[in-house]
Amino acid sequence: MLPLILAICVVFFDQWTKSLVRQHLDLFENIILIDGFFDLRYIQNTGAAWGLFSDGHFWLAGLSLVVLIILVIWQRYFFRDCTMDRIAFGLLAGGIVGNFIDRVRLQYVVDFLDFYWRGRHFPAFNVADSAICIGVGILLWSQFLMARAEYLARKS
């Protein structure tokens, strides 16, 4: 139940923030929040991460759907029955669905979180992207902890 609730929350917050950006910002308009570090900037990303595969929204939407189906069907092989893995699964599923909705509805993904520092610019992203990255990070950390515990158990 936790993954479903978390996924629904991610999708809701992702779509809500993207809606606010589309309503209140013009394309490429930016609002400086922390000068020299962080802006809100409305970007229509027709590709994948960092704008790769530009204008590939249809096959990227299909790929998103396939990945989501694989995660759901083979969930027990990718995720253990522990809180960390359930959180990771919910974040991943919610992030995938959030960006999938954009690709199907708008033919692009709304990105708006724009970080930069001393001339170095990180590609803009959104709540769904954040959820996916955090979910992957939690899953990797969980797998590391499990492997470490197994190693220590064998060693003693």
C-alpha positions in Angstrom: 0.0 0.0 0.0 2.9 2.4 0.8 4.2 2.3 -2.8 0.8 3.1 -4.3 0.2 6.0 -1.9 3.6 7.4 -2.5 3.3 7.1 -6.3 -0.1 8.8 -6.2 1.4 11.7 -4.1 4.3 12.0 -6.5 2.1 12.1 -9.6 -0.3 14.7 -7.9 2.6 17.0 -6.8 4.4 16.6 -10.1 1.3 17.4 -12.2 0.2 20.3 -9.9 3.7 22.0 -10.0 3.9 21.6 -13.8 0.4 23.1 -14.2 1.4 26.1 -12.1 4.5 26.6 -14.3 2.5 26.4 -17.5 -0.1 28.8 -16.1 2.2 31.4 -14.6 5.4 31.4 -16.7 6.0 32.0 -20.4 8.2 29.5 -22.3 11.8 30.1 -21.2 10.8 32.8 -18.8 12.7 32.4 -15.5 12.2 33.6 -12.0 15.4 34.0 -10.0 15.0 32.3 -6.6 18.6 32.2 -5.5 20.8 34.5 -7.6 23.7 32.6 -9.2 22.3 29.2 -8.2 18.6 28.4 -8.7 15.8 29.7 -11.0 12.4 28.5 -12.0 12.4 28.3 -15.8 9.7 26.9 -18.0 11.1 24.5 -20.5 9.3 22.1 -22.8 11.5 19.0 -23.1 10.6 16.8 -26.1 13.5 14.4 -25.3 14.7 12.4 -22.4 17.2 13.3 -19.7 19.2 16.4 -20.6 17.2 16.8 -23.8 18.7 13.6 -25.3 16.6 12.1 -28.1 14.8 15.3 -28.9 11.3 15.0 -30.5 11.2 11.3 -29.5 8.2 11.8 -27.2 6.1 8.9 -28.7 8.7 6.2 -28.4 9.9 7.6 -25.0 6.3 7.4 -23.8 6.2 3.8 -25.0 9.5 3.1 -23.3 8.2 4.6 -20.0 5.1 2.4 -20.2 7.2 -0.7 -20.8 9.6 0.1 -17.9 6.6 0.7 -15.6 5.0 -2.6 -16.6 8.3 -4.5 -16.1 8.7 -2.9 -12.7 5.2 -3.9 -11.6 5.2 -7.4 -13.0 8.7 -8.3 -11.8 8.5 -6.2 -8.7 9.5 -9.1 -6.4 12.7 -9.6 -8.3 13.8 -5.9 -8.2 12.6 -4.9 -4.8 12.7 -6.7 -1.4 9.8 -6.6 1.1 11.3 -3.8 3.2 10.4 -0.1 3.8 13.3 1.3 1.8 12.5 -0.8 -1.3 8.8 0.0 -1.1 9.6 3.7 -0.9 12.0 3.4 -3.9 9.3 1.5 -5.9 6.7 4.2 -5.1 9.0 7.0 -6.1 10.1 5.3 -9.3 6.5 4.4 -10.3 5.2 7.9 -9.5 8.0 9.6 -11.4 7.5 7.4 -14.5 3.8 8.0 -14.5 4.2 11.8 -14.0 6.4 12.2 -17.0 4.4 9.7 -19.0 1.3 11.8 -18.5 3.1 14.9 -20.0 4.4 12.9 -23.0 0.9 11.6 -23.9 -1.0 14.8 -23.1 1.4 17.5 -24.2 4.0 15.7 -26.4 6.7 17.2 -24.2 7.7 17.1 -20.5 7.5 20.3 -18.5 10.9 21.0 -16.8 11.3 24.0 -14.5 13.9 23.4 -11.7 17.0 25.1 -13.0 20.3 24.9 -11.0 23.6 26.5 -12.0 26.9 27.5 -10.4 29.8 29.6 -11.8 29.0 29.1 -15.5 28.1 25.4 -15.0 24.5 24.7 -15.8 22.7 21.5 -14.7 19.9 20.6 -17.1 16.4 21.7 -15.9 14.3 19.0 -14.3 10.9 18.5 -12.5 9.3 16.7 -9.5 9.0 13.4 -11.4 12.6 13.4 -12.4 13.6 14.1 -8.8 11.4 11.2 -7.6 13.0 8.8 -10.1 16.5 9.8 -9.1 15.8 9.6 -5.4 14.1 6.3 -5.9 17.1 4.9 -7.8 19.4 6.2 -5.0 17.3 4.6 -2.3 17.2 1.3 -4.2 21.0 1.3 -4.7 21.6 2.2 -1.0 19.2 -0.6 0.1 21.0 -3.1 -2.1 24.3 -2.0 -0.8 23.1 -2.4 2.8 21.7 -5.9 2.1 24.9 -7.0 0.4 26.9 -5.7 3.3 24.7 -7.4 5.9 25.0 -10.7 3.9 28.8 -10.3 3.7 29.1 -9.6 7.4 26.9 -12.5 8.3 29.0 -14.9 6.2 32.2 -13.5 7.6 31.2 -14.1 11.3 
